């Protein structure tokens, strides 16, 4: 909008040290060398059954990602204790933390059970803290969500996973996969049959691959929040004011 459409009067509650952005400054923040290593993707699935369809879907998606050139690791949730029953020193918990820190993107796949995700996938996510010391294991990681259903197509599980991704400060991609009547969609060897469902899985993994490449070198900039850095802005404004001879804020 032009000045004729916007009042120039400053609100009395707006501090002078609020962040000031320009298009040039923002674009310059992205002007840095890009990493060239394979995108690192961690995959979690939500069932311990021998014939786990969320695991089969995860394996199919992993093969697709590896074909694109990604490095993929799949976490086995077996033997992971219930959240808060053990300490962070438990071997399966430490393994999960190490994989989360290693990753640059994640895929979460869950069956739909009673209209939502399973306890198996939720338990894994609960064990990943927002911070481990100065490290945030999930912040600004890309995320793709998938679900399998025994009956008609539903989006309850992927919707729940999206909510969790937001709480974990992740960059959840727009596309998603929901496989209905999953027991009909896989071959005897565990691979996925050629169908529109598999086409969607390819679309989702391709989007995740691209988004990860685009964002992984800029995670700190993309998730730098004014509300968490107000003191930094205030100190910076005070220093500028003192150098210019003006009264500090």
N, C-alpha and C positions, 0 to 999 in steps of 0.2 A: 504494500500500500504506500501511497505517497504521503507527504506531510499534510496534505489537505484532508486526508482521511484518518490520520492518527494524531491524537492529542500529544503534544510535546511535554505536557505537564508530568513530572515524575511523581510517582506515588511516594508519600512520606514514609512508607514502610519498606521501601526497596533500598537496600544498602548500596552505597557507591562501589563496593568491592564485589558485587555480583559479577559472574563471568561474562566477558564481552567477547563474542565470537564474530569473525568475519569469514566470508566464503574463502578468501585467500589463505587465511590462517588455518582453517579447517582442512582444506585440500592439502596444504603443506604438511599436515600431520600424517598424511598417507604417503608422502613422498619419501619412501625409505626402501632399501633393498628387500626383495621378497625372498623368503625361504624357498628352497628348491627340493627339499627332501619330501618323501612320500607322506601324505597326510596320515596322521595317527588316529585311528578310530577304535574306540572301546565299545563293545556290544554287550548288552545285558538282556537276558530273557527271563520269563516269569513262570516257569513250570519245572517241576522235578520229575515228572512222569517219563517213563522210558520212551513212550511215543509222544513226546512233547511237540506240539505243532508250533508253538512260539519258538522253540529251539530250531526246528526245521526251517522256519521262516528266517530266523537269524542266520543260519548257515547259508541259506540261499542268498541273502543280502550280503553276507561277507564275501562270497565268491564273486558277486557282481562288483563290489568295491575293490577287491583285489585285482579284478580284470581292468578296472579303471587306473590302477596304480597305487592304491592306498595300502598302508600297512594296518592290518586288522588283528585285534586280540579280543577273544571271547572269554568272558568271565564265567566260571562254573559256580553257580550258587549253592551247590551241594556242600554241606558241612559248614555253611556260614551260620553262626548262631543268631538267635533272635536279638534284635536291637536292644542294647543295654543289659543283656544277660552276661556279656563278657566285656573285657576292656579292649581298648584300641590295639593292644599288643597281641591279640589273637591272630594266628597266622593267616586265616582267611580274610580277616578285616584288614590287616596290613597289606595283603596282596591286592585287595580292592582299592585301597588308598593309593598304592603305588601305580596301579593301572590308571586311576582317575587323573593323577598328576601327570602321567606320561601322555595322556590323550590330548588331542586337539579337537576332537568331536566325538559324539556318542550316538548310539542307536539303542533305544529302549523298545523291547517287544514284549507284549503281555497278552495272555488270554483274557477274555472278558468273563468275569465270574460274579454272579449276583449284581450285574449292572455296573461293575467297575473293574479295576485292576486287581491282580492277585496279591496275596501277602508276600509271595516269593519276590516279586519285582519291587514291591514297596519296601521290603526289608533291606534290599540292596541299596536303594536310594537313601533310606534313613541312615545307613551306616556311613554315607559320604557326607562329611561336615561341610558347612559353608567355608570354613577356613581351617587350615592346619598350620598354626603359627602364622607366618607371613604369606603362606601359599593358599590360594583359593582353588580347590581342585575342580570346580565346575564353572566358575565365572568366565563368561564369554566363550565357552566351548559351544560349538554348534551341536544341535540335537535333532535327530529324526525319530519319529514315534510310529509304531506299528502295533496292530492287534490282530488276533485270530478269534473267530467265533465258531461255535458248534452249530449254530442255526443261521438265521438271516443276518444280513449285514448290519452292523451297529458301529457307533463311534464313541460309545461311552468310555471305553478304556483309553483310547488315544486322547480324548478330551481331558481325562484325569491326568494323563502323563504330561500334557501341555501345561496344566496348572502347576504340576511339580517342577517342570522345567523352568517356569517363570520364577518360582520360589528359589530355585537353585541358580538363578541369574544366568541362565543359558540362552543362546540364540537359537530358538526353535524354528526350523525352516517351515515355509508355508505348506508344502506338500506332506502327505501322510498315506499310510497303507492300512486298509482294513480288509481282511480276508474272511469272507463268510463261508460257512460249511467247510472249514479247513480240512476236514477228514477226506474230502473229495478232491483236494487240490494238489496232492503230492503223490509222486510215483513211489514204487516199492523201495527204491534205493534212497528215498528221502529227498530227492530233488523235486522242484516245483514243476507242475505241468505248465505247458504253454497256454496262457490265458490272459485275459485283461487284468486279472489280479497280479500275475507276474509282471506284466508290462508296467503296472503302477509301481511295483517294487523297484524296477529298474529306474523309473522316473524319480522316485524318492532318493535312491542312492546317488544318482547322478547329481541331483540338486544338492544333497549333503556334501558331496565331493567338491562341487564348485564353491559353495558357500564357505566351506572350511578353508579352501585355498585363498579366498578373498579376505577373510577376516582374521586368520590365525596370527598374522604379524601385527595386528592393530588392536588386540584385546584390551590392553591397558587404556588406550585412548578411548575406545568405544564404551568402556564401562566406568570411566572416571566420572564420579558423581559430585556435583556441587555440594549437596547436602552432607556428604561425608568429608568434604575438604574445605569447609567454610573458614577454618582457622588459617589455612594456607593462603586463601584469597585475601583475608583480612591483613595478614602479615605482609603480603606482597603490596597491597594498596598502601599500607602504612609506610613501607620503605620508599615507595615512589613519591608519596606526599612529602616525606622528610627530605628527600634529595632535591625536590623542587622548591623547598622552602615553605610549602603550604602546611597548614595544621593537619596532623594525622587524623584519620577517621576514628 
